[in-house]
Amino acid sequence: MKVFISGNIAESGIKILEQNDIDLIRWTSPRQISARELIDACQDVDALVSVGPNKIDSAFLNACKHLKVIALHSVGFDNVDVEAAKSLKIPIGNTPGVLSGATADTAFLLMLAVSRKAFYLHKKIINGLWENYEPTPELGIELNGKTLGIFGMGNIGLEMAKKSIGAYGMQVIYHNRHKNEAAERAIGAKYVSFEELIEQSDVISVHTALTSETKGKFNLDVFRKMKTQSIFINTARGGIHNENDLIKALDEKLIWGAGLDVTNPEPMDKNNPLLNMENVAVLPHIGSATQETRSEMANLVAKNIIAGLKGEELPHQV
């Protein structure tokens, strides 16, 4: 059996695949593989490990309908035409669970960095602007006892809530399509409507999938309804917020600040005004980027591939 891997994954996953007598063909270029190159690379293989934002759309799937399985090196699958994959009977695997803690850490990091203007003040040192002591300019805000609103109370959202309660005694409210009664029992989270979430939260942290319902959900109308001292955090998908509206909301001081691990598009342009705003912290999509988490993701990818090649149910199937 042959498997094409469209990017670099941790060696632990590679070893699992090789130990199962699978021949690996790997994309080693530093640039992202193009749609045409991905189709061409998959013509003579049995399975695909999709690394990065490859479009697994109907055009790709129909051109590669011989594939026995596709394993995503991610939890999110907004880049996949799931219905087309179903119709062609190509199972799609993903990597849920293992990256919850690492991604929640990133959301927590951004929340704290925004609250104290950390990225902006660090740049002042680099630019030689750390001069006299002044007790009042560029002050941050405290998080103790504030209200954290989770938009998408799944595994990652729950981990973010636990960290925020433990560190700052924050009150937690959340909005989902359905109630998460396990989270309510575990941490005392309160289910609220979306309108209540945006009006009552001091910090809103986004942990939902990008779908037709959530695309552009956080727009100017929503930012206008948020507290003027509120912080917006997104570590899910950049398409969930409207970036131009977010810039306008920050310029007009409709909200306090924003922390982003995801942008739209990615990579972000180096001249994007968000990068130089006082109350903004932006990271280059590093949510799951720890040695431990990326190794576990690679291991799940390998297990999904092996099961698919054997015609078995995937351990983690979209």
ChimeraX attribute file (.defattr): number of C-alpha atoms within 10 A of each C-alpha:
attribute: neighborCount
match mode: 1-to-1
recipient: residues
	/A:1	12
	/A:2	16
	/A:3	24
	/A:4	22
	/A:5	23
	/A:6	25
	/A:7	18
	/A:8	18
	/A:9	19
	/A:10	16
	/A:11	13
	/A:12	15
	/A:13	20
	/A:14	19
	/A:15	14
	/A:16	18
	/A:17	21
	/A:18	12
	/A:19	10
	/A:20	11
	/A:21	10
	/A:22	18
	/A:23	15
	/A:24	17
	/A:25	15
	/A:26	15
	/A:27	18
	/A:28	12
	/A:29	10
	/A:30	8
	/A:31	8
	/A:32	16
	/A:33	19
	/A:34	12
	/A:35	15
	/A:36	9
	/A:37	12
	/A:38	22
	/A:39	18
	/A:40	13
	/A:41	20
	/A:42	23
	/A:43	15
	/A:44	14
	/A:45	18
	/A:46	21
	/A:47	26
	/A:48	25
	/A:49	25
	/A:50	23
	/A:51	18
	/A:52	15
	/A:53	16
	/A:54	17
	/A:55	18
	/A:56	24
	/A:57	17
	/A:58	17
	/A:59	14
	/A:60	21
	/A:61	21
	/A:62	15
	/A:63	14
	/A:64	23
	/A:65	17
	/A:66	17
	/A:67	23
	/A:68	20
	/A:69	27
	/A:70	27
	/A:71	29
	/A:72	30
	/A:73	28
	/A:74	21
	/A:75	18
	/A:76	17
	/A:77	20
	/A:78	15
	/A:79	14
	/A:80	20
	/A:81	16
	/A:82	19
	/A:83	11
	/A:84	17
	/A:85	21
	/A:86	11
	/A:87	8
	/A:88	16
	/A:89	14
	/A:90	20
	/A:91	23
	/A:92	25
	/A:93	30
	/A:94	23
	/A:95	23
	/A:96	18
	/A:97	15
	/A:98	19
	/A:99	23
	/A:100	20
	/A:101	20
	/A:102	21
	/A:103	26
	/A:104	26
	/A:105	18
	/A:106	24
	/A:107	27
	/A:108	21
	/A:109	13
	/A:110	28
	/A:111	27
	/A:112	19
	/A:113	20
	/A:114	26
	/A:115	24
	/A:116	20
	/A:117	21
	/A:118	18
	/A:119	19
	/A:120	19
	/A:121	16
	/A:122	12
	/A:123	14
	/A:124	13
	/A:125	11
	/A:126	9
	/A:127	9
	/A:128	8
	/A:129	11
	/A:130	12
	/A:131	8
	/A:132	6
	/A:133	7
	/A:134	7
	/A:135	7
	/A:136	6
	/A:137	7
	/A:138	12
	/A:139	10
	/A:140	15
	/A:141	13
	/A:142	11
	/A:143	19
	/A:144	13
	/A:145	15
	/A:146	19
	/A:147	21
	/A:148	27
	/A:149	32
	/A:150	29
	/A:151	21
	/A:152	21
	/A:153	28
	/A:154	18
	/A:155	18
	/A:156	27
	/A:157	24
	/A:158	26
	/A:159	21
	/A:160	25
	/A:161	28
	/A:162	18
	/A:163	16
	/A:164	23
	/A:165	19
	/A:166	9
	/A:167	13
	/A:168	13
	/A:169	17
	/A:170	21
	/A:171	20
	/A:172	24
	/A:173	24
	/A:174	29
	/A:175	22
	/A:176	16
	/A:177	10
	/A:178	9
	/A:179	14
	/A:180	18
	/A:181	12
	/A:182	11
	/A:183	21
	/A:184	17
	/A:185	10
	/A:186	10
	/A:187	14
	/A:188	13
	/A:189	22
	/A:190	17
	/A:191	22
	/A:192	16
	/A:193	13
	/A:194	16
	/A:195	12
	/A:196	16
	/A:197	23
	/A:198	26
	/A:199	17
	/A:200	20
	/A:201	24
	/A:202	25
	/A:203	28
	/A:204	24
	/A:205	31
	/A:206	24
	/A:207	25
	/A:208	22
	/A:209	19
	/A:210	20
	/A:211	14
	/A:212	10
	/A:213	9
	/A:214	14
	/A:215	16
	/A:216	17
	/A:217	16
	/A:218	19
	/A:219	18
	/A:220	19
	/A:221	11
	/A:222	17
	/A:223	22
	/A:224	16
	/A:225	16
	/A:226	24
	/A:227	17
	/A:228	17
	/A:229	15
	/A:230	25
	/A:231	25
	/A:232	27
	/A:233	27
	/A:234	26
	/A:235	26
	/A:236	24
	/A:237	24
	/A:238	20
	/A:239	20
	/A:240	26
	/A:241	24
	/A:242	17
	/A:243	20
	/A:244	13
	/A:245	17
	/A:246	22
	/A:247	19
	/A:248	15
	/A:249	21
	/A:250	20
	/A:251	15
	/A:252	12
	/A:253	14
	/A:254	19
	/A:255	23
	/A:256	25
	/A:257	27
	/A:258	28
	/A:259	27
	/A:260	26
	/A:261	21
	/A:262	24
	/A:263	23
	/A:264	15
	/A:265	10
	/A:266	12
	/A:267	10
	/A:268	15
	/A:269	12
	/A:270	9
	/A:271	8
	/A:272	11
	/A:273	12
	/A:274	23
	/A:275	17
	/A:276	15
	/A:277	17
	/A:278	20
	/A:279	25
	/A:280	29
	/A:281	26
	/A:282	21
	/A:283	16
	/A:284	12
	/A:285	19
	/A:286	13
	/A:287	21
	/A:288	20
	/A:289	14
	/A:290	13
	/A:291	9
	/A:292	13
	/A:293	20
	/A:294	22
	/A:295	19
	/A:296	19
	/A:297	26
	/A:298	27
	/A:299	23
	/A:300	26
	/A:301	29
	/A:302	24
	/A:303	20
	/A:304	27
	/A:305	30
	/A:306	22
	/A:307	17
	/A:308	25
	/A:309	21
	/A:310	11
	/A:311	12
	/A:312	12
	/A:313	13
	/A:314	23
	/A:315	16
	/A:316	19
	/A:317	16
	/A:318	16
